[in-house]
Amino acid sequence: MICLPALVYLLYGITTIVDDIKNELANAAIIRTFVVLFFTFCLESLCIVNMSVVSWAFVLLPFLSTGLLVATILFHVGLDISYGPDLLHPQQKNSNSQYLFTSKYYDTFFA
């Protein structure tokens, strides 16, 4: 029986492999298959030697650090989803940086 952290990583890996196959990235899918199997084996080995906490840390650390990084960036840029469509905090509405996140910016540079 495979331990839970290894199973979570294996299921996540399988979804990324299926996504690679769906996007016709056969070489990436093959390489990712070997990487997923190797790390699943490593996580299972950690569980066998009673280090499941370390195994969970290896599985969850990328997700937690990505979430923290995104939250930090949104905080420093000043985005706040509770303020509506212009995405700017009320104190920033009169600043020069407001055009960075309005439709005027996107229409000008990404149209």
N, C-alpha and C positions, 0 to 999 in steps of 0.2 A: 504494500500500500504506500502510495506517495504522500508525503507530508503536505500540509495545507499551503505553506508559502511556495513550495515548488509547484504545486498544482495551480495556484493563482498565476504564477509567472508563466507556466506552460500554456494556460488558457489565453493569457494576454498575447503570448508569442504566436499561438495558432491564429488568433484574429489578425495579427499583423502579417503573417504569412499568407493567409487567405486574401487580405487586401492587396498584397504584392502580386499575387496570381491574378486577381481581378483586374489590376492595372497593367497586366501583361509585362511584369518585371520578373521574368523567370530566374535570371541570375541572382537577383537580390533575394528572391524567395528561397533559392537553394542555399545561399550563404546564411541567410537568417535561420533556416531550419537547423543547420549545424550549430549556430550560436545558441539558439534556444535550447537545443538538446544538451549542449555542454553546460550551460548555466543551470538548467534544470537538474542535471546530475550533481553539480556543485552545491546547489541549494539542498538537494536531498541528502548529500553527504554531510552537510552541516547539521541537518536534523538528526541523522543517525548518531552523531557524536554528541547529542543533547545540546546543540547550539541553535535551537530554533529561533531564539530571540535575534541572533545575528542574521539568520536567514530572513526573518521578517524585515529587519532593517535594510538588507540589500534589496528586497522587493519594494518596500514602501518609500525608501529615501528618494528615488527619482521623482515620484509623484508629489511628495511633500515639498521637495525643493523647487519643483516647477511651479506649484501653486503659490509658494511663498515669493518666488521671483516675480510672478505675474502680479500678485497683490502689491508688492513693493513698487513695481514700475507704475502701476495704476495710481498708487498713492502719490508718488513723486511728480507724475505728469499732471495730476489734478483731475483725472476723470472720476466721475461719480455717477453711477447708473440711476440714482434716485432723482436726478435733476432734469430728466427729459431728453428730448431729441438732440439738443446741441451738445450734450455730454460734458459741459463745462461747469465747474463749480461757480456759484453766483459771484464770488469775489473776482473771478478771472474774466467775466464777460466784457469788461472794458479794456482789457489788456491787449497787447499786440499779438499774443499767442493764440487768440481765439480762432484765427483763421486756420490753424493747424487741424482742428477737428470739426469744422463745419462743412456743409456740402459745397460751399464756394471753393474750398481748398481741393476737395476731391474732384469737382467738376473741372477745375483749372488744370490740375496736374495728372489726373487719372482718367480723363474722358477720352 
